[in-house]
Amino acid sequence: MFEQIACILSDLTEGEVKATEITRDTKLVADLDLTSLDVVNAIVAFEDEFNIEIPDDEIKDLETAGDIEDALKKLVNE
């Protein structure tokens, strides 16, 4: 699952950050320089990729790639 998350995030950086450089501690805004629109696009991509819906109130808590993985694992297993 993390590899898919890293690939989606890497795509949003337009190749500036390789998927292999992304760790659980990678911060979406500070490390990947994603804009708020990029984050929204990432959420949509994750929802499509994993066939889930991320509740709006949980999105604000997704600061790192690890946060995303934890949230997606929880939602996929529900």
C-alpha positions in Angstrom: 0.0 0.0 0.0 2.8 2.5 0.9 4.4 2.1 -2.5 1.1 3.1 -4.2 0.8 6.1 -1.8 4.4 7.1 -2.6 3.8 6.9 -6.3 0.7 9.1 -6.2 2.6 11.7 -4.1 5.6 11.5 -6.4 3.3 12.1 -9.4 2.0 15.3 -7.7 5.5 16.7 -7.4 5.9 16.2 -11.2 8.9 14.0 -10.7 10.8 16.4 -8.4 10.6 13.8 -5.6 11.0 10.2 -6.5 8.6 7.6 -4.9 11.6 5.9 -3.4 12.6 9.1 -1.6 9.3 9.3 0.2 9.1 7.8 3.7 6.4 7.6 6.4 7.8 10.8 7.9 7.7 12.8 4.6 5.6 15.9 5.2 3.1 16.7 2.4 3.6 20.5 2.5 7.0 21.0 4.1 8.9 18.2 2.3 7.0 17.7 -0.9 6.0 21.4 -1.4 2.4 20.4 -2.2 -0.2 23.1 -2.4 -3.7 22.8 -0.9 -5.0 21.9 -4.4 -2.3 19.2 -4.7 -3.5 17.8 -1.4 -7.1 17.7 -2.6 -5.9 16.0 -5.8 -4.0 13.5 -3.7 -7.1 12.7 -1.6 -9.2 12.1 -4.7 -6.4 9.9 -6.2 -6.3 7.9 -2.9 -10.1 7.5 -2.8 -10.1 6.3 -6.5 -7.1 4.0 -6.0 -8.4 2.3 -2.9 -12.1 2.6 -3.6 -12.8 4.4 -0.3 -14.0 7.8 0.9 -11.9 9.8 3.3 -14.2 11.8 5.7 -13.6 15.5 5.4 -12.9 15.9 9.1 -10.0 13.4 8.8 -8.3 15.2 5.9 -6.9 18.0 8.1 -5.0 15.3 10.1 -3.1 14.0 7.1 0.3 15.7 7.4 2.7 13.0 6.5 2.8 10.0 4.1 2.5 7.8 7.2 -0.6 9.5 8.3 -2.1 8.8 4.9 -1.1 5.1 5.1 -2.6 4.7 8.6 -5.9 6.4 7.6 -6.2 4.4 4.4 -5.5 1.1 6.1 -8.2 1.9 8.6 -10.7 2.8 5.9 -9.9 -0.1 3.6 -10.4 -2.6 6.5 -13.8 -1.2 7.5 
